[in-house]
Amino acid sequence: MCLAIPAEVVELLEDDTAVVEIGGVRKVVSLMLLDGAEVGDYVLVHAGFAMEKVDREEAERTLALLEEAAEFGPLYE
C-alpha cells in the first residue's frame, strides 16, 4: 500500500528540492514532479517526492485522520 502524506513547504532549495515540515519534522524532498510550489504551500509527499499541491484545509483534515488512526496502534503486528 502506498500513502502520500501532506507536508508544508518551508524552504525552497536549489536543484528542484525543498524542505517540508510534517508534524514538526523537516525533510528535504524533490520537487521535480511538481511545478510552481512556493513556501507555505502544502504538497503530498511520497517516497521523497512532492506529487501534487493540496489546499491547507485538505492537508489539515488528512493529517488529523492520520493522527486519529495512529491512536489505534499498528495495523499489522
Z-matrix of the N, CA and C atoms (Angstrom, degrees):
N
C 1 1.440
C 2 1.529 1 108.09
N 3 1.307 2 116.59 1 137.62
C 4 1.456 3 122.28 2 177.82
C 5 1.518 4 109.20 3 -107.93
N 6 1.314 5 115.63 4 144.97
C 7 1.450 6 120.64 5 -179.17
C 8 1.520 7 108.56 6 -140.07
N 9 1.323 8 116.39 7 127.43
C 10 1.459 9 121.38 8 174.28
C 11 1.524 10 107.40 9 -100.71
N 12 1.307 11 116.15 10 135.54
C 13 1.460 12 122.76 11 -175.90
C 14 1.531 13 109.39 12 -109.14
N 15 1.342 14 117.94 13 132.92
C 16 1.466 15 119.52 14 175.78
C 17 1.530 16 110.82 15 -70.03
N 18 1.316 17 115.76 16 138.54
C 19 1.462 18 121.76 17 178.56
C 20 1.520 19 108.78 18 -143.59
N 21 1.329 20 115.98 19 149.58
C 22 1.459 21 120.75 20 178.50
C 23 1.523 22 109.95 21 -92.73
N 24 1.313 23 116.36 22 133.00
C 25 1.464 24 121.56 23 175.56
C 26 1.533 25 107.27 24 -75.10
N 27 1.348 26 116.39 25 120.82
C 28 1.464 27 120.32 26 -178.61
C 29 1.523 28 113.09 27 -110.86
N 30 1.337 29 116.57 28 -16.48
C 31 1.467 30 119.95 29 178.80
C 32 1.521 31 109.40 30 -160.03
N 33 1.326 32 115.71 31 134.65
C 34 1.462 33 120.87 32 174.46
C 35 1.518 34 108.37 33 -93.88
N 36 1.326 35 116.20 34 133.93
C 37 1.453 36 122.43 35 179.67
C 38 1.524 37 109.68 36 -114.52
N 39 1.312 38 116.38 37 -179.91
C 40 1.463 39 120.93 38 177.47
C 41 1.520 40 110.30 39 -76.58
N 42 1.313 41 115.53 40 168.59
C 43 1.470 42 123.17 41 173.52
C 44 1.527 43 113.00 42 60.03
N 45 1.349 44 116.94 43 41.82
C 46 1.476 45 121.59 44 177.34
C 47 1.522 46 112.98 45 54.88
N 48 1.324 47 116.51 46 43.67
C 49 1.456 48 120.92 47 175.25
C 50 1.522 49 109.47 48 -126.97
N 51 1.326 50 115.27 49 162.58
C 52 1.455 51 120.96 50 179.30
C 53 1.517 52 109.25 51 -150.71
N 54 1.317 53 115.35 52 157.64
C 55 1.456 54 121.47 53 170.32
C 56 1.518 55 106.51 54 -94.41
N 57 1.338 56 115.80 55 127.44
C 58 1.468 57 120.68 56 176.08
C 59 1.518 58 108.49 57 -118.31
N 60 1.330 59 115.01 58 158.70
C 61 1.457 60 120.50 59 179.04
C 62 1.517 61 109.67 60 -122.75
N 63 1.335 62 114.30 61 130.34
C 64 1.461 63 121.99 62 178.55
C 65 1.521 64 107.21 63 -129.64
N 66 1.312 65 117.71 64 109.00
C 67 1.458 66 120.58 65 177.59
C 68 1.511 67 113.68 66 57.79
N 69 1.318 68 118.02 67 38.03
C 70 1.452 69 122.04 68 179.17
C 71 1.519 70 114.40 69 86.70
N 72 1.322 71 117.83 70 -5.88
C 73 1.463 72 122.35 71 178.86
C 74 1.528 73 108.70 72 -100.67
N 75 1.317 74 115.99 73 131.11
C 76 1.469 75 120.73 74 178.87
C 77 1.510 76 110.08 75 -103.80
N 78 1.344 77 114.44 76 142.66
C 79 1.461 78 120.99 77 -176.86
C 80 1.525 79 108.43 78 -147.42
N 81 1.326 80 116.33 79 145.17
C 82 1.467 81 121.25 80 174.70
C 83 1.527 82 108.02 81 -87.97
N 84 1.339 83 115.72 82 129.15
C 85 1.460 84 121.11 83 178.96
C 86 1.521 85 109.58 84 -128.79
N 87 1.311 86 115.44 85 160.45
C 88 1.461 87 121.77 86 177.59
C 89 1.529 88 109.98 87 -85.86
N 90 1.322 89 115.49 88 139.50
C 91 1.469 90 122.18 89 174.76
C 92 1.525 91 111.39 90 -105.49
N 93 1.345 92 117.81 91 9.92
C 94 1.464 93 120.08 92 -172.53
C 95 1.536 94 113.12 93 -64.32
N 96 1.329 95 118.58 94 -17.75
C 97 1.466 96 120.93 95 178.75
C 98 1.523 97 112.78 96 -96.51
N 99 1.333 98 116.81 97 4.77
C 100 1.458 99 121.51 98 -172.14
C 101 1.518 100 109.87 99 -137.47
N 102 1.315 101 117.00 100 133.60
C 103 1.464 102 121.16 101 176.73
C 104 1.525 103 110.55 102 -101.09
N 105 1.306 104 116.32 103 139.14
C 106 1.453 105 121.58 104 168.01
C 107 1.510 106 117.81 105 79.60
N 108 1.308 107 120.03 106 23.90
C 109 1.459 108 120.56 107 176.01
C 110 1.523 109 109.57 108 -73.75
N 111 1.315 110 116.15 109 139.38
C 112 1.460 111 123.12 110 -179.96
C 113 1.524 112 109.42 111 -127.91
N 114 1.323 113 116.43 112 161.01
C 115 1.458 114 121.20 113 174.65
C 116 1.528 115 108.39 114 -57.97
N 117 1.322 116 116.02 115 132.91
C 118 1.460 117 121.70 116 -178.19
C 119 1.516 118 113.70 117 98.50
N 120 1.340 119 117.27 118 -17.38
C 121 1.466 120 120.43 119 176.82
C 122 1.524 121 109.54 120 -72.41
N 123 1.318 122 115.23 121 153.29
C 124 1.464 123 121.36 122 170.41
C 125 1.517 124 108.22 123 -104.12
N 126 1.320 125 115.73 124 135.54
C 127 1.458 126 121.56 125 -179.46
C 128 1.524 127 108.79 126 -129.61
N 129 1.330 128 116.26 127 153.21
C 130 1.456 129 121.12 128 172.95
C 131 1.517 130 107.97 129 -88.24
N 132 1.331 131 116.77 130 126.33
C 133 1.459 132 122.60 131 -176.44
C 134 1.523 133 109.75 132 -112.55
N 135 1.323 134 115.14 133 129.77
C 136 1.464 135 121.73 134 175.59
C 137 1.520 136 108.07 135 -140.24
N 138 1.321 137 116.60 136 127.68
C 139 1.467 138 122.79 137 176.00
C 140 1.525 139 112.83 138 52.84
N 141 1.351 140 116.25 139 37.84
C 142 1.455 141 120.45 140 176.43
C 143 1.512 142 115.79 141 83.06
N 144 1.339 143 117.18 142 7.22
C 145 1.463 144 121.76 143 179.67
C 146 1.526 145 110.48 144 -121.60
N 147 1.327 146 116.90 145 134.93
C 148 1.459 147 121.61 146 169.85
C 149 1.525 148 106.38 147 -77.81
N 150 1.337 149 116.26 148 121.54
C 151 1.466 150 121.04 149 -173.30
C 152 1.535 151 113.01 150 -94.75
N 153 1.342 152 116.10 151 -39.68
C 154 1.466 153 120.16 152 179.61
C 155 1.509 154 109.69 153 -162.20
N 156 1.333 155 115.62 154 159.04
C 157 1.457 156 120.32 155 176.24
C 158 1.530 157 109.35 156 -85.19
N 159 1.334 158 115.82 157 146.32
C 160 1.463 159 122.46 158 174.08
C 161 1.519 160 107.96 159 -132.56
N 162 1.329 161 116.68 160 156.21
C 163 1.460 162 117.88 161 179.50
C 164 1.533 163 110.12 162 -78.11
N 165 1.316 164 115.43 163 160.43
C 166 1.463 165 122.50 164 -175.14
C 167 1.530 166 111.71 165 -56.38
N 168 1.337 167 117.32 166 -43.81
C 169 1.471 168 120.43 167 -178.31
C 170 1.528 169 111.43 168 -62.08
N 171 1.317 170 117.29 169 -43.82
C 172 1.468 171 121.20 170 178.67
C 173 1.523 172 110.44 171 -63.12
N 174 1.332 173 116.46 172 -43.01
C 175 1.461 174 120.70 173 179.12
C 176 1.528 175 110.63 174 -61.83
N 177 1.323 176 117.22 175 -44.94
C 178 1.466 177 120.75 176 -179.31
C 179 1.529 178 111.60 177 -65.01
N 180 1.329 179 117.60 178 -39.50
C 181 1.474 180 120.52 179 177.43
C 182 1.532 181 110.87 180 -63.15
N 183 1.321 182 116.04 181 -44.54
C 184 1.463 183 120.46 182 -179.40
C 185 1.523 184 110.77 183 -64.09
N 186 1.336 185 117.72 184 -44.99
C 187 1.462 186 120.76 185 179.41
C 188 1.526 187 111.25 186 -63.19
N 189 1.331 188 117.50 187 -38.01
C 190 1.471 189 121.08 188 177.70
C 191 1.528 190 110.44 189 -63.81
N 192 1.328 191 117.09 190 -41.55
C 193 1.466 192 120.53 191 177.97
C 194 1.526 193 111.43 192 -64.57
N 195 1.328 194 117.39 193 -40.19
C 196 1.460 195 120.79 194 178.83
C 197 1.530 196 110.88 195 -65.30
N 198 1.331 197 116.94 196 -39.39
C 199 1.463 198 120.36 197 177.25
C 200 1.529 199 110.55 198 -64.87
N 201 1.323 200 116.16 199 -41.15
C 202 1.461 201 120.67 200 178.29
C 203 1.529 202 110.74 201 -63.19
N 204 1.306 203 117.31 202 -43.08
C 205 1.473 204 121.13 203 179.97
C 206 1.523 205 110.57 204 -64.56
N 207 1.339 206 117.17 205 -35.06
C 208 1.457 207 120.77 206 -179.17
C 209 1.516 208 111.98 207 -65.67
N 210 1.333 209 117.72 208 -25.13
C 211 1.462 210 121.43 209 179.00
C 212 1.525 211 111.97 210 -66.04
N 213 1.321 212 117.22 211 -22.46
C 214 1.461 213 121.52 212 -178.97
C 215 1.525 214 112.39 213 -83.97
N 216 1.321 215 117.12 214 -8.55
C 217 1.458 216 121.13 215 179.64
C 218 1.510 217 111.57 216 91.47
N 219 1.330 218 116.34 217 -175.68
C 220 1.478 219 120.53 218 -176.37
C 221 1.517 220 112.06 219 -66.63
N 222 1.331 221 115.70 220 148.07
C 223 1.452 222 121.08 221 177.38
C 224 1.518 223 111.09 222 -72.11
N 225 1.326 224 116.51 223 -34.94
C 226 1.462 225 122.46 224 -177.99
C 227 1.524 226 108.34 225 -128.62
N 228 1.277 227 116.58 226 143.76
C 229 1.464 228 120.73 227 177.92
C 230 1.494 229 110.25 228 -112.70
